[in-house]
Structures are given as structure tokens and as C-alpha cells.
Amino acid sequence: MMSSQILVSRPHFDTRIVAQNGSQPPVTNPETTVKENVYAGTSAGLATAGYRSAKYTPGEWINNNSDILNRAVADRNHAENICNESKTLKAETDAGTLRTQTEGTKQLGARLQDIHRYRSELELFIERLNAETDLLIGCRRRLEKALDATEIPFAIATDNLTCRERRFGPDLVEDQVEEELLKEVELIRSVQALLKKTLDQTLNQIRLNRDVKQTLELDWSDKQQAYSLDDQCGRYNNRSTDTQWHPSSAVLQDQVCDEEVWRKFTRDNLRLAEREEVASQALRRLSERVLQETAEDLRAQCATVDQAFIQRCMELSQAKTQLELHLGQILDQIGAQERNISYLQQAVYDKEAPLRVAQSRLHYRTFRPNMELCRDQPQLSLLGEASNLSSTVSALQQQLYEARKSLSDLEESRLTLEKDIACKTNSLLIDREKCMTHRTRYPTVTALSGY
């Protein structure tokens, strides 16, 4: 603090303080110096004591003024330094800000390229999966049609077996047609089981394709949204009017994945899609082969059964022809035998009168008296005649018996032949008119292949 003494001495300047402050000493006014010299020897006196208002000494005033000037000079220099440093800092920060912003924009551009590349790959695989799924759906339809088409051959084969059970007599035999029909039924059941299994695999693969496609679409949708956001971020600049303050946006959440995990996620999805696409293509090729081979097998077995039917019908026709030929011969023989029987009956009838005559002669000659009843030549002749006629009649009757028995056998043969002909006619009607006619509805290879 300054003392309350009166300033009576001449101002004195400390050159050391000025030197320390780096400033020039103040310049002294000549008029002031003259006035100070004039009044240097005067005394204030007690008369002016009531008018004394000074509280500080000139030295203190000078020091105070010097301090103020020095502080002003120091503040000015410090301010100039701060201004220079601020300019330098501003230039550096502007350059750093521009550099970091440019780097951020560049990184956003690179990120957009990565997103676009993966998004394009996802789009490609989505289109490929769509196309493959459509092809597999077409294959599924063919399998369903082929499975439905096998019902007709199964109905035909079972109907043929049922119809052939109505055969009777000796024709109810387990022939080659029967064996081939049973093979056809077993083949159709095996084909149906294989088609159902392949159809189930196809339906499951379609579901897997759609699941993978949905995963790719979700990933593509996320990347599409991310691309839009990053594109919008890349378009922001210092002159953009729609930017806002978001202080908490710089905080990185713990659940946020890094870039490598992001790439791995998409690559895993693409690998899964590729694997399902390969599996779908393999299943489609398998389905094509199954449809083709099953159709060919069914048609081959159908041809075998048809050939067996043709062969069997030829055998039946030949057998029927032979039976009809023999029946005609039997009928002719029956007619001849009936005429023969009539002839024999007439012959026996014709021998009755001579036998009666001979027997009557012998009878009446037994009434000859005494010695007249002798074995004379007429008696011997009549005895021979009667015996001969009796033998002849016996022979004719025996022959008549044999003829009648032969006629009976011929009648039995005729009945047997007629029954067998009727049996063959019935078998031909079943095999040729019913079974083979029904088999003309057998599906073609194209229908059995699902087209």
C-alpha cells in the first residue's frame, strides 16, 4: 500500500524495472523540469495543511504507473502470443479436421463399395436360389403327377389279377402272365415308395432353399438400409443444413461386432446358400433320373406283361382250335357210331327170324316118334345152324355193347371238349377282351415321367 505522505520530490524513474520489462524509459517534458526546479526550494508550510489531499508518494505513483504500463505491455505481448498460437492451432486443427473428415468420407466410400459388393453377391444368390427353387418346384409337380400316374397301372394290374381269378377249370393256372402281373404289382409299389421318398426330399429341400433365401433377403435388406444410411452420411459436409448434435453417438456399444465378424456373417450366409444350391441341383438331377428310370421300368414291365398276354392268348387260341377240331371229329365219330349201332341193332334183329326158324325146327323135330328121333343130317345141320346163329347174335350183341360204350365215351369226350372249349373261350375273353383291352389305357412314358 502507498503511504499518505505528500509528494514533494521530483519523480524518479527506476531504469532497472524498465529494462526488466523490456521498454524504453519515459521521456521527460522540459517545461515540467523547469517548473520543478523553480519550486524545488519552496516549503509547503503549515498554512496549506488543510488543503493537502495526496496519499501516495511520487515514487509510488511512478511505480504504480510503471507497473500498469508493464502489465499492459505484458498482457499485450501475451495476447499477441495467444493470437499467434491460436492462428497456428486453428490452421493445424482445420487441416486435421479436414484430413480426418476426408479420411472418414474415404472410409465411408470404401465401406459403401464393400456393402455394394456383398449386396450384389446376395442379390445374385437370391436370384439363383429363386431360379433353383422354381426348377425344384417344377420337379416336385412332376413327382406328384408321376405318383398319381402310377395309380392307373396299379389299378390295371390288380384288375387283371382279379379278372383272371374268374377263370375256371384247367385254365385256372399260375402261368407266366400271372407271374409277370405279380411282378408288375410289386414293381409299381416299389416305384411309388421311391417317388414318395424323393418327393419328401424335394419338399424338404424346397423348405431349406426358402429358409436360406429368407436369410439372404434379411441380410440384403440390412445391407440395403446400411448402404442408404452410409450413403447419406457420406453426403454430409460442413455446409449441410440437416446435421444435428448427437453427443452420445460416439459411444461404441459392447454388442457391436467388428468388421471381420460382419464379413464372416455374410460369407457364411453365401456359403450356406451355395451349399443348398448344390444340394438342390443334385436332388433335381436325382429326381430326373428317378422319374426317367421308373417310367422306363414300368413301361418295360408293361411290355413284358403284354407279351405274356399275347403269348398266352396264342396258346389258348391254338388249344381252342385243336379242341374244336377234335370236337368236330368226335361229333363225326358219334354220328358214325350211332349209325353203326343202328346197323348192329338191325343185324341182330335180322338174325332173330332165322334163329327162331332153326330153333322151331329143332323143337318140332323133337316130337318125332321112336326111331325117327335120330341124329340125322338135317338134325346136325339144324344144330349147327342154331349154334351158328346164336354165336352170331352173341357176337353182334357184344359188338353192339362195345359200340354203345364207345358212343358213351364219345359223348363224354364231346362234353369234355365242349367244356374245355368253353373254358378256353372264357379265358380268351378275360385275357384278350378284358385284360388286354384294359391295358391299352396304360400311361405312356411321358405321363409316367410327370409331364
Buried (B, 14 or more C-beta within 10 A) or exposed (E): EEEEBBBEEEBEBEEEBBEEBEEEEEEEEEEEEEEBEEEEEEEEEEEEEEEEEEBBBBBBBBBEEBEEBBEEEEEEEEEEEEEEEEEEEEEEEEEEEEEEEEEEBEEBEEBBEBBEEBBEBBBEBBEBBEEBBEEBBEBBEBBBBBBEBBEBBBEBBBBBBEBBEEBEEEBBEEBBBBEBBEBBBEBBEEBBEBBEEBBEBBBEBBEBBBEBBEBBBEBBEBBBEBBEEBBEEBEBEEEEEEEEEEEEEEEEEEEEEEEEEBEEBBEEBBEBBBEBBEBBBEBBEBBBEBBBEBBEBBBEBBEBBBEBBBEBBEBBEEBBEBBBEBBEEBBEBBEEBBEBBEBBBEBBEEBEEBBEBBBEBBEEBEEEEEEEEEEEEEBEEBEEBBEBBBEBBEBBBEBBEEBBEBBEBBEEBBEBBBBBBBBBBBBBBBBBEBBBEBBEEBBEBEBBBBB
